[in-house]
Amino acid sequence: MRNVLKTTALTATAAGLALTLAACSSDSSGASADPNKPLVVAASPTPHAQILKFVQDNLAAKAGLKLDIKEVSDYVTPNTSVQDGSADANYFQHQPYLDDFNKKNGTDVVSVETVHLEPLGVYSKKVKSITELKDGAQVAVPSDATNEGRALKLLADNNVITLKDGAGTTATVQDVTGNPKNLKFKELEAAQLPRSLDDVDAAVINGNYALGANLKPATDALVLEKAEGNPYANILAVKKGHESDPRVQKLAELLHSDEVKKYIDDNFQGAVIPAF
């Protein structure tokens, strides 16, 4: 999912999409769902819908699965559609966002499987290794709460800084307890980070923004987040109680296939990496 999450959808767009989804969705739930009806999946256009389209075009028919992919540009409609039954599943978000959404909206959408990660990476035009950062170097990090915590954790995981015990995913620069190189942190909106590379010594950049700036995470990043066990891996999600829908189980299996792994590796230049 995009990393700067917006919690307010355009009302007209969301309402129109909800009507479209409602017209296409199955009313069945769980194990009793009709396996012959299309599985309606709400997904962000990139990379989620692209990955689903690959499954639809190359794997679904052989598995006996019919997919109806609904591209959604906001971050509210996919969960509300799953909650009200106008979509059977969604694929656009990570677990921390889903947990927060459920808490704020009283929904009970749950994860089925993790699929991919859009990793943060450290980039620089001035050094070729993170160990080459000099004393007092300026490092730009995302200013939004979710991504700043991720960025600082990435630096801590690579022994650049240490963080206060328990800082977790909401860590800020105030939680830095060890800073042997006396790094100076510059907090910027995530979308501005690629443009900051001429002005700072290094920047921690989200995968989607890196790709948009013609950076190739797999080769250009000094270090990248790891996918395995990462709480920010994007998930296939359904309304609680629908996890056993045979169509959902088929899709989950296909999303974890070798074919999908190869598709992700071949097409997203490290800006998207499999989390399975």
Disulfide bonds with the S-S distance in Angstrom:
none
